[in-house]
Amino acid sequence: MAEKRLQEANVSDEAKELAEINHLIVETDKKYGEKTRERSFKRNADVQRLSTKIRELEEKEATQQEIKFGFFQIRAKRKAAEQLTQTQQELKSTKNELQVTLENFTAEQEEMHDNCEKRKQELIEI
């Protein structure tokens, strides 16, 4: 009888330990989901801001292209060409910034996922 009670106590302790580990795994998934949502909101805001800036620069570039090829004085044409070059450089820089933002998000997301999976694996192996 005492042996049976001891076995039941051991099973009960093991069940509690498994429930605790299961709870930790669920919490890990929950934290990962929250971090993923936060990062997604930030990425979306950054992408929207940069996309708007790119669209504005493209419109500005088109306007400056028209001015550059218009019939103005030589000085005005030279100034328009300089402004066009500057706008084109800013546009290129903004597009690069957008690309880097997206690449960084992907890398950070993969790292967060790997860390989450590693933590869950550690909990499972306990």
Residue frames as qw, qx, qy, qz and C-alpha x, y, z in Angstrom:
[[0.000, 0.885, 0.465, 0.000, 0.00, 0.00, 0.00],
 [0.299, -0.805, 0.105, 0.501, 2.73, 2.44, 0.96],
 [0.429, -0.133, 0.605, 0.657, 4.50, 1.58, -2.28],
 [0.229, 0.618, 0.665, 0.351, 1.36, 2.33, -4.30],
 [0.124, -0.943, -0.244, 0.191, 0.93, 5.71, -2.56],
 [0.410, -0.580, 0.350, 0.610, 4.55, 6.52, -3.27],
 [0.376, 0.183, 0.686, 0.595, 4.05, 5.68, -6.96],
 [0.086, 0.817, 0.548, 0.156, 0.90, 7.81, -7.07],
 [0.269, -0.871, -0.018, 0.410, 2.77, 10.71, -5.45],
 [0.422, -0.310, 0.520, 0.675, 5.57, 10.38, -8.01],
 [0.271, 0.473, 0.693, 0.472, 3.06, 10.33, -10.88],
 [0.067, -0.915, -0.389, 0.080, 1.30, 13.37, -9.39],
 [0.348, -0.720, 0.201, 0.566, 4.62, 15.24, -9.11],
 [0.386, -0.029, 0.649, 0.655, 5.50, 14.34, -12.69],
 [0.167, 0.697, 0.643, 0.270, 2.08, 15.49, -13.90],
 [0.169, -0.924, -0.163, 0.301, 2.54, 18.82, -12.11],
 [0.398, -0.497, 0.422, 0.646, 5.98, 19.22, -13.64],
 [0.330, 0.275, 0.713, 0.555, 4.63, 18.46, -17.13],
 [0.042, 0.860, 0.506, 0.053, 1.77, 20.92, -16.63],
 [0.284, -0.828, 0.062, 0.479, 4.27, 23.57, -15.53],
 [0.388, -0.225, 0.589, 0.672, 6.48, 22.92, -18.57],
 [0.240, 0.553, 0.709, 0.366, 3.44, 23.01, -20.83],
 [0.087, -0.926, -0.307, 0.199, 2.44, 26.35, -19.29],
 [0.340, -0.645, 0.306, 0.612, 5.95, 27.73, -19.94],
 [0.362, 0.117, 0.704, 0.600, 5.77, 26.61, -23.57],
 [0.110, 0.783, 0.589, 0.168, 2.41, 28.34, -23.99],
 [0.221, -0.893, -0.066, 0.387, 3.84, 31.50, -22.39],
 [0.412, -0.342, 0.506, 0.676, 6.83, 31.35, -24.76],
 [0.271, 0.429, 0.708, 0.491, 4.48, 31.13, -27.75],
 [0.053, -0.895, -0.437, 0.073, 2.41, 34.00, -26.38],
 [0.310, -0.755, 0.157, 0.557, 5.46, 36.26, -25.93],
 [0.389, -0.056, 0.640, 0.660, 6.67, 35.36, -29.42],
 [0.176, 0.658, 0.667, 0.301, 3.27, 36.28, -30.87],
 [0.153, -0.924, -0.227, 0.267, 3.23, 39.61, -29.04],
 [0.361, -0.569, 0.369, 0.640, 6.74, 40.49, -30.19],
 [0.361, 0.212, 0.715, 0.560, 5.88, 39.48, -33.74],
 [0.090, 0.833, 0.535, 0.111, 2.81, 41.75, -33.75],
 [0.255, -0.863, 0.007, 0.436, 4.81, 44.66, -32.34],
 [0.387, -0.329, 0.551, 0.662, 7.52, 44.22, -34.97],
 [0.302, 0.460, 0.722, 0.418, 4.91, 43.91, -37.72],
 [0.002, -0.925, -0.364, 0.109, 3.22, 47.16, -36.67],
 [0.302, -0.742, 0.254, 0.542, 6.59, 48.93, -36.62],
 [0.409, -0.038, 0.688, 0.598, 7.54, 47.49, -39.99],
 [0.233, 0.679, 0.653, 0.240, 4.22, 48.51, -41.51],
 [0.097, -0.943, -0.150, 0.282, 4.59, 52.06, -40.19],
 [0.358, -0.559, 0.455, 0.593, 8.15, 52.30, -41.53],
 [0.382, 0.208, 0.748, 0.502, 7.17, 50.87, -44.90],
 [0.151, 0.834, 0.527, 0.059, 4.21, 53.23, -45.20],
 [0.192, -0.882, 0.059, 0.425, 6.36, 56.25, -44.27],
 [0.357, -0.388, 0.600, 0.601, 9.09, 55.30, -46.74],
 [0.358, 0.422, 0.754, 0.354, 6.62, 54.42, -49.49],
 [0.084, 0.926, 0.346, -0.129, 4.95, 57.82, -49.13],
 [0.245, -0.773, 0.297, 0.504, 8.32, 59.53, -49.27],
 [0.421, -0.064, 0.730, 0.534, 9.29, 57.54, -52.38],
 [0.292, 0.680, 0.646, 0.187, 6.02, 58.45, -54.09],
 [0.038, -0.955, -0.111, 0.274, 6.55, 62.15, -53.27],
 [0.338, -0.584, 0.497, 0.546, 10.13, 62.04, -54.54],
 [0.431, 0.222, 0.756, 0.439, 9.05, 60.32, -57.76],
 [0.199, 0.862, 0.465, 0.039, 6.46, 63.04, -58.33],
 [0.197, -0.885, 0.151, 0.393, 9.04, 65.71, -57.57],
 [0.463, -0.267, 0.651, 0.540, 11.48, 64.02, -59.96],
 [0.394, 0.529, 0.680, 0.319, 8.88, 63.99, -62.75],
 [0.049, 0.964, 0.229, -0.124, 8.16, 67.68, -62.23],
 [0.316, -0.749, 0.368, 0.451, 11.86, 68.51, -62.24],
 [0.534, 0.077, 0.694, 0.477, 12.33, 66.48, -65.43],
 [0.303, 0.792, 0.498, 0.179, 9.74, 68.68, -67.12],
 [0.130, -0.963, 0.042, 0.232, 11.44, 71.86, -65.90],
 [0.537, -0.446, 0.519, 0.494, 14.87, 70.64, -66.95],
 [0.420, 0.195, 0.698, 0.546, 13.76, 70.14, -70.53],
 [0.180, 0.872, 0.430, -0.149, 11.62, 73.27, -70.71],
 [0.481, 0.585, 0.110, 0.643, 12.63, 76.43, -72.52],
 [0.413, -0.892, -0.110, 0.149, 14.19, 78.43, -69.72],
 [0.135, 0.899, -0.409, 0.080, 17.36, 80.39, -69.32],
 [0.668, 0.341, -0.625, 0.216, 20.63, 78.50, -69.08],
 [0.047, -0.352, 0.667, -0.655, 20.97, 79.23, -65.36],
 [0.719, -0.102, 0.253, -0.639, 17.49, 77.96, -64.65],
 [0.894, 0.216, -0.354, -0.171, 18.18, 74.79, -66.63],
 [0.431, 0.389, -0.700, 0.417, 21.43, 74.22, -64.73],
 [0.313, -0.269, 0.570, -0.710, 19.68, 74.73, -61.39],
 [0.855, 0.030, 0.025, -0.518, 16.86, 72.41, -62.45],
 [0.783, 0.305, -0.540, 0.042, 19.40, 69.75, -63.48],
 [0.159, 0.358, -0.719, 0.575, 21.14, 70.04, -60.08],
 [0.566, -0.150, 0.401, -0.705, 17.83, 69.75, -58.24],
 [0.893, 0.161, -0.236, -0.347, 16.90, 66.76, -60.37],
 [0.584, 0.343, -0.687, 0.262, 20.18, 65.03, -59.56],
 [0.125, -0.281, 0.655, -0.690, 19.71, 65.73, -55.85],
 [0.750, -0.025, 0.176, -0.637, 16.14, 64.40, -55.95],
 [0.849, 0.248, -0.442, -0.151, 17.25, 61.28, -57.79],
 [0.356, 0.329, -0.751, 0.448, 19.95, 60.63, -55.18],
 [0.379, -0.182, 0.528, -0.737, 17.46, 61.14, -52.35],
 [0.850, 0.097, -0.097, -0.508, 15.01, 58.80, -54.09],
 [0.720, 0.292, -0.624, 0.086, 17.67, 56.12, -54.49],
 [0.088, 0.301, -0.716, 0.623, 18.69, 56.52, -50.84],
 [0.596, -0.099, 0.335, -0.723, 15.09, 56.22, -49.66],
 [0.883, 0.164, -0.309, -0.314, 14.52, 53.10, -51.75],
 [0.526, 0.309, -0.722, 0.327, 17.67, 51.58, -50.25],
 [0.211, -0.251, 0.599, -0.730, 16.44, 52.48, -46.77],
 [0.802, -0.002, 0.049, -0.595, 13.14, 50.72, -47.49],
 [0.819, 0.244, -0.518, -0.045, 14.97, 47.62, -48.71],
 [0.278, 0.312, -0.731, 0.540, 17.21, 47.57, -45.62],
 [0.485, -0.198, 0.395, -0.755, 14.18, 48.02, -43.37],
 [0.896, 0.068, -0.135, -0.418, 12.46, 45.01, -44.93],
 [0.705, 0.302, -0.613, 0.189, 15.62, 42.89, -44.81],
 [0.017, 0.332, -0.664, 0.670, 16.23, 43.79, -41.16],
 [0.697, -0.142, 0.222, -0.667, 12.67, 42.91, -40.27],
 [0.904, 0.158, -0.347, -0.191, 13.02, 39.51, -41.94],
 [0.509, 0.337, -0.673, 0.418, 16.31, 38.82, -40.17],
 [0.225, -0.285, 0.556, -0.747, 14.95, 39.90, -36.78],
 [0.818, -0.050, 0.016, -0.572, 11.80, 37.85, -37.30],
 [0.839, 0.206, -0.504, 0.017, 13.84, 34.75, -38.13],
 [0.267, 0.337, -0.681, 0.593, 16.05, 35.31, -35.08],
 [0.498, -0.223, 0.379, -0.748, 13.01, 35.71, -32.81],
 [0.903, 0.052, -0.192, -0.382, 11.50, 32.53, -34.26],
 [0.684, 0.288, -0.624, 0.247, 14.73, 30.58, -33.78],
 [0.004, -0.321, 0.630, -0.707, 15.03, 31.80, -30.18],
 [0.701, -0.137, 0.177, -0.677, 11.43, 30.83, -29.49],
 [0.911, 0.137, -0.350, -0.171, 11.90, 27.36, -30.95],
 [0.470, 0.349, -0.673, 0.452, 15.16, 26.92, -29.02],
 [0.288, -0.291, 0.521, -0.749, 13.46, 27.92, -25.76],
 [0.850, -0.038, 0.008, -0.525, 10.59, 25.53, -26.39],
 [0.811, 0.250, -0.525, 0.066, 13.03, 22.72, -27.17],
 [0.174, 0.361, -0.681, 0.612, 14.89, 23.41, -23.92],
 [0.559, -0.200, 0.368, -0.716, 11.62, 23.22, -22.01],
 [0.907, 0.097, -0.230, -0.340, 10.66, 19.97, -23.70],
 [0.673, 0.323, -0.614, 0.256, 14.01, 18.39, -22.82],
 [0.243, -0.510, 0.534, -0.630, 13.64, 19.15, -19.12]]
